[in-house]
Amino acid sequence: MKPVQVLVRNLPTAKAPTGRMLVESGELTKPGKVTRAKNVVRPTLLGAVLATAALAAAACGSPSGAVGDGASASGAGINVAQAKKDLDAIIAEPGEISVPAIGKAIPKGKTISYMTCPVAVCTEVGRGVEEAAKTLGWSVRIVQNNATPIGYKNAWDQVAQNPGDGVINAGPVLPYSAVESQMATAGVPVISSTSPSPVGGYLKAVIASTDDVRRQGEAVGHWVVQDAGAPVTSVFIHDPSIPALASALPGYRDAVKKNCPACDVVDLKVSAAQIGPALAQQVVSYLQSNPDVKYAAFGLGDLATGVPAAIKAAGLSDQVKVTTRAATPANLEDVKNGGMAVAFTGELYESGWRAVDKLARVLSGAPIGDTYPLGLVRAITKDNLPSDLTVPYSIPGYEASFKKAWNVS
């Protein structure tokens, strides 16, 4: 399959049906309303010629977009070959997780608190936490966080009163400075599965750090450039109320712009609270009002739930390709059914094991190692779908890597 290109286009200043305005950040000020570059150059003859050339290239038939194609193209403000190299640098990583041996006896009989959230990824990370804890002879207490600022603080109030021997936190919606007093009351080490806050004090490590999330966003952006093959507009769909995932958007945008300065990147703000038919309809309505958008990239796999089916029902499948980071089993089903072109996986179960590993090192007095580990990223297409689509994709043999490091069976 041939790589494709993404490009930024000069757009007319007249407002689109959604009331979008052209500003520099490329962000939405309100759900469904787009802002693009300030100081946008108004359409010129050159801009019209470039746009016409792009449409002509697309009309000739764009590549299917399979990851790993060796074709290259550059020019017209796009470098497909470099985009492919940049993507390969992220996804062509070691086939297994490397975990250094702890070298000390890990205490048994510990109890840890796991603060979860309503999004599926938190549940999957939690399963990894429970499996890893069981392997060490530990027990896990689940604390619910409803992903609102008030609910998050209430969850920390609960943890502060009964933290156990350590805390693993998923989906923080506030910086740790907002719950500093609760952490001090708990007085135990904290590992965050995701967090925009830096390591320090009771926070000992962040598994999916800002850099890790950004890197996943970059992978999606590089794929769009490689797949597009001609100038296109793409939209990045995300929930800005989840600060731990905020770096995915600039990662995506910068990756697209790096190898396709002419590409047009906008973003659509949605709410994870609307996951399902309501969110899917919001995306479909946006795409109907913005037929220039050819790629829809999701900052979180859960947000794409039901979207490919809604796009198909609306007759938009030929207009837009869908992709995501942090893929869920539902996303992998969409890949199988052709509703999603490619799904990028982050570590889910593995993140839970990594978090328990960090706590085990702290509680045993061993060096904690990398406090911002970078997880492995995989691009899943029809060609490499896992056999079991009922569970999230996981790195083969990851459990064995941790058990070996812990000297347990």
C-alpha positions in Angstrom: 0.0 0.0 0.0 1.2 3.4 -0.8 1.8 6.1 1.8 -0.5 9.1 1.7 -0.1 12.7 2.5 -1.8 15.3 4.6 -1.9 19.0 3.8 -3.0 22.3 5.1 -5.3 24.3 3.0 -6.1 28.0 2.8 -9.8 28.2 3.7 -12.3 30.9 2.9 -13.1 33.2 5.7 -16.8 32.7 5.3 -18.2 30.8 8.3 -19.1 27.2 7.8 -22.5 25.9 8.9 -21.0 25.1 12.3 -20.1 28.7 12.7 -16.3 28.0 12.7 -13.8 30.8 12.6 -10.2 30.8 11.3 -7.7 31.1 14.1 -4.1 30.0 14.8 -4.5 27.4 17.5 -6.8 25.1 15.4 -8.8 24.4 18.5 -12.5 24.5 19.1 -13.8 27.1 21.5 -17.0 25.3 22.0 -18.1 21.7 21.1 -18.7 21.5 17.4 -17.1 24.9 16.6 -13.8 25.1 15.0 -11.1 27.7 15.3 -8.2 27.8 12.9 -5.2 30.0 12.2 -5.4 33.7 12.9 -3.8 35.7 10.1 -5.1 33.1 7.6 -4.1 34.0 4.1 -7.2 34.5 2.0 -7.6 32.3 -1.0 -5.3 33.2 -3.9 -4.8 31.8 -7.4 -1.9 29.8 -6.0 -4.0 28.4 -3.2 -6.7 27.5 -5.7 -4.2 25.7 -7.9 -2.7 23.8 -5.0 -6.2 22.8 -3.8 -7.1 21.7 -7.3 -3.9 19.6 -7.6 -4.7 18.0 -4.3 -8.2 17.1 -5.4 -6.8 15.7 -8.7 -4.3 13.5 -6.8 -7.1 12.2 -4.5 -9.3 11.6 -7.5 -6.6 9.4 -9.0 -7.1 7.0 -6.2 -5.5 7.3 -2.8 -3.6 4.4 -1.2 -5.3 2.0 1.2 -3.2 3.2 4.1 -1.8 0.0 5.5 1.0 0.6 8.0 4.4 -0.4 6.7 4.2 0.5 3.0 7.5 1.4 1.6 6.4 4.0 -1.0 7.5 7.6 -0.6 6.4 11.0 -1.7 7.5 14.5 -1.0 6.8 17.9 -2.3 3.7 20.2 -2.2 4.4 20.8 1.5 4.5 17.1 2.5 7.1 14.5 3.1 5.5 11.0 3.2 8.7 9.1 3.4 9.8 10.9 6.5 6.4 10.5 8.1 6.7 6.7 7.6 10.2 6.7 9.1 8.9 8.7 12.1 6.0 6.3 12.6 8.2 3.3 12.3 10.5 4.7 15.0 7.6 4.6 17.4 5.9 1.3 16.5 8.9 -0.8 15.4 10.0 -1.3 19.0 11.1 -4.4 20.9 8.6 -7.2 20.9 8.6 -7.5 24.7 8.6 -5.4 27.8 12.0 -5.2 29.5 11.8 -5.2 33.3 15.0 -5.0 35.4 15.2 -7.4 38.4 14.3 -5.9 41.7 17.0 -7.8 43.5 15.3 -7.6 46.9 12.5 -9.6 48.6 9.1 -8.1 47.9 7.0 -8.0 51.0 3.8 -10.0 50.9 0.4 -9.4 52.4 0.2 -5.8 51.3 -3.1 -3.9 50.6 -3.2 -1.2 48.0 -5.9 1.2 46.9 -6.7 1.6 43.2 -8.6 4.7 42.2 -10.5 4.0 39.0 -12.7 6.1 36.7 -15.9 5.6 34.6 -13.9 5.2 31.3 -13.2 1.7 30.1 -9.4 2.2 30.0 -9.4 2.7 33.8 -11.2 -0.6 34.2 -8.7 -2.4 32.0 -5.7 -0.8 33.8 -7.4 -1.9 37.0 -7.5 -5.5 35.9 -3.8 -5.4 35.3 -3.3 -3.9 38.8 -5.4 -6.7 40.3 -3.6 -9.5 38.4 -0.2 -8.2 39.3 -1.1 -7.6 42.9 -2.4 -11.2 43.2 0.8 -12.5 41.8 2.7 -10.8 44.7 0.2 -11.9 47.3 -1.3 -8.5 47.7 -5.0 -7.4 47.9 -6.6 -4.4 46.1 -9.2 -2.0 47.4 -11.1 -0.3 44.6 -12.1 3.4 45.0 -14.5 5.0 42.5 -13.7 8.4 41.0 -16.5 9.8 38.8 -14.1 11.9 36.8 -15.5 15.2 38.0 -13.4 17.6 40.1 -15.7 17.2 43.1 -15.9 13.4 42.7 -12.1 13.2 42.3 -11.6 15.1 45.6 -14.2 12.9 47.3 -12.4 9.8 46.1 -9.1 11.1 47.6 -10.9 11.8 50.8 -11.8 8.1 51.0 -8.3 7.0 50.1 -6.8 9.3 52.8 -8.8 7.6 55.5 -7.9 4.1 54.4 -5.0 4.1 51.9 -3.5 0.7 52.7 0.2 0.4 51.9 0.2 2.3 48.6 -2.1 4.0 46.0 -2.4 3.6 42.3 -4.4 6.3 40.7 -6.0 6.2 37.2 -7.5 9.2 35.3 -6.8 12.1 37.6 -8.9 15.1 36.5 -7.0 17.6 38.7 -3.3 18.2 39.3 -1.9 16.5 42.5 -1.5 19.9 44.1 -5.3 20.0 44.4 -5.3 16.9 46.6 -2.0 17.5 48.3 -3.5 17.5 51.8 -5.3 14.2 51.2 -2.0 12.6 50.0 -0.2 13.9 53.1 -2.9 12.4 55.3 -2.6 9.1 53.5 1.2 9.2 53.9 1.9 6.3 51.5 3.6 6.1 48.1 1.4 7.0 45.1 1.8 5.7 41.5 -0.2 7.4 38.8 -1.3 5.5 35.7 -1.6 8.8 33.9 -1.0 12.3 35.2 -0.1 15.8 34.0 1.7 16.4 37.3 5.4 15.8 37.8 6.9 13.2 40.0 7.7 14.5 43.5 6.7 14.0 47.1 4.4 11.1 47.6 4.0 10.7 43.8 6.7 8.3 42.9 6.1 7.5 39.3 3.8 8.3 36.3 3.3 5.3 34.0 1.6 7.0 31.1 3.3 10.4 31.4 2.7 13.6 29.4 5.6 12.5 27.1 4.2 9.0 26.7 0.7 10.3 25.8 2.2 12.9 23.4 4.2 10.2 21.7 1.1 8.2 21.1 -0.6 11.2 19.6 2.5 11.6 17.3 2.1 8.1 16.1 -1.4 8.8 14.9 -0.3 12.0 13.3 2.5 10.4 11.4 0.1 7.7 10.1 -2.3 10.3 8.8 0.5 12.0 6.8 1.7 8.7 5.5 -1.7 7.5 4.6 -3.2 10.6 3.0 -0.9 10.9 0.1 -2.4 14.2 -0.9 -3.4 17.3 1.0 -6.2 16.7 3.4 -7.9 18.2 6.5 -8.0 16.1 9.6 -9.8 16.6 12.9 -8.6 15.5 16.3 -11.4 14.6 18.6 -10.8 14.8 22.4 -12.2 15.6 25.8 -10.3 18.6 27.2 -11.6 17.9 30.7 -9.1 15.0 31.0 -5.8 16.9 31.7 -3.8 13.7 31.8 -4.4 13.2 28.1 -4.1 16.8 27.0 -0.6 16.2 25.4 -2.1 13.9 22.8 -3.4 16.8 20.8 -0.2 18.8 20.4 1.6 15.6 19.7 -0.8 14.8 16.9 -0.8 18.3 15.5 3.0 18.7 15.6 3.6 15.3 14.0 1.3 16.2 11.1 2.8 19.7 10.7 6.4 18.4 10.9 6.1 16.4 7.6 3.1 18.3 6.1 3.3 22.0 6.9 0.5 22.5 4.4 -1.9 20.2 6.3 -4.9 21.6 8.0 -5.4 20.3 11.5 -8.5 21.2 13.6 -9.9 19.8 16.8 -13.3 18.9 18.0 -14.0 19.1 21.8 -16.3 16.4 23.1 -17.3 15.0 26.5 -16.5 11.5 27.7 -19.8 11.7 29.7 -21.6 11.6 26.3 -19.8 8.4 25.0 -22.3 6.4 22.9 -25.0 7.6 20.6 -24.9 11.3 21.7 -21.2 11.6 21.1 -21.4 9.7 17.8 -24.1 12.0 16.5 -22.1 15.0 17.5 -19.2 13.7 15.4 -21.4 12.8 12.5 -23.0 16.2 12.5 -19.6 17.9 12.5 -18.5 15.8 9.6 -21.6 16.5 7.6 -21.1 20.3 8.2 -17.4 20.0 7.3 -17.1 17.8 4.2 -13.5 18.9 3.8 -12.4 16.8 6.7 -11.0 13.5 5.5 -9.5 12.0 8.7 -11.0 11.8 12.1 -8.5 10.9 14.8 -9.6 10.2 18.4 -7.5 11.1 21.4 -9.0 8.2 23.3 -10.4 5.0 22.0 -13.5 5.1 24.2 -14.6 8.3 22.6 -14.8 6.5 19.2 -17.4 4.0 20.6 -20.2 3.7 18.0 -18.8 6.4 15.8 -17.8 4.2 12.8 -21.2 2.7 12.7 -22.8 6.1 12.9 -20.6 7.4 10.1 -21.6 4.4 7.9 -25.3 4.9 8.6 -24.9 8.6 7.6 -23.3 7.6 4.3 -20.0 9.2 5.2 -17.7 6.2 5.0 -16.2 7.3 1.7 -15.6 10.8 3.0 -13.6 10.2 6.1 -11.1 7.6 7.6 -11.2 7.0 11.3 -8.3 6.2 13.6 -7.6 6.4 17.3 -5.0 6.2 20.0 -5.5 4.0 23.2 -7.6 1.5 21.3 -10.3 -0.6 23.0 -11.7 -3.9 22.0 -14.6 -2.1 20.4 -12.1 -0.2 18.3 -10.5 -3.4 17.2 -13.9 -4.7 16.1 -14.3 -1.6 14.0 -10.9 -2.3 12.4 -12.1 -5.8 11.6 -15.3 -4.6 10.1 -13.6 -1.8 8.1 -15.1 1.1 10.1 -11.7 2.1 11.4 -8.6 2.2 9.2 -6.0 1.6 12.0 -6.1 1.6 15.8 -3.1 2.5 17.9 -2.7 0.7 21.1 -1.3 1.9 24.3 -0.5 -0.2 27.3 -3.5 -1.1 29.5 -3.1 -4.3 31.4 0.7 -3.7 31.1 0.2 -0.2 32.7 -1.4 -1.9 35.7 1.6 -4.3 36.0 4.0 -1.4 35.6 2.3 0.5 38.4 2.4 -2.5 40.8 6.1 -3.0 39.9 6.9 0.6 40.9 5.1 0.1 44.2 6.9 -3.2 44.8 10.2 -1.4 44.3 9.3 1.4 46.7 8.0 -1.0 49.4 11.0 -3.3 49.1 13.5 -0.5 49.2 14.8 -1.2 45.7 15.7 1.5 43.2 12.5 2.6 41.5 14.1 2.9 38.1 12.5 5.1 35.3 9.8 7.2 36.9 8.4 8.1 33.5 8.5 4.9 31.5 7.5 5.0 27.8 5.0 2.2 26.9 5.1 0.2 23.7 2.8 1.4 20.9 1.4 -0.9 18.2 -0.6 -0.1 15.0 -3.4 -2.6 14.5 -4.8 -3.1 11.1 -6.8 -5.9 9.5 -3.5 -7.5 8.7 -2.4 -8.0 12.3 -5.5 -8.2 14.4 -5.2 -10.2 17.5 -7.2 -13.5 17.7 -9.2 -12.4 20.7 -11.1 -9.1 20.2 -13.0 -9.3 23.4 -10.0 -8.0 25.4 -7.6 -5.1 24.8 -4.5 -5.8 22.8 -1.5 -6.6 25.0 2.2 -7.1 24.5 2.8 -10.9 24.2 4.5 -12.3 27.3 4.4 -9.2 29.4 3.4 -11.1 32.6 6.4 -13.3 32.3 8.7 -10.3 32.1 7.4 -8.9 35.4 7.3 -12.3 37.1 11.0 -12.9 36.2 11.9 -9.4 37.5 10.1 -10.2 40.8 11.5 -13.7 41.1 8.0 -15.2 41.4 6.2 -17.9 39.3 
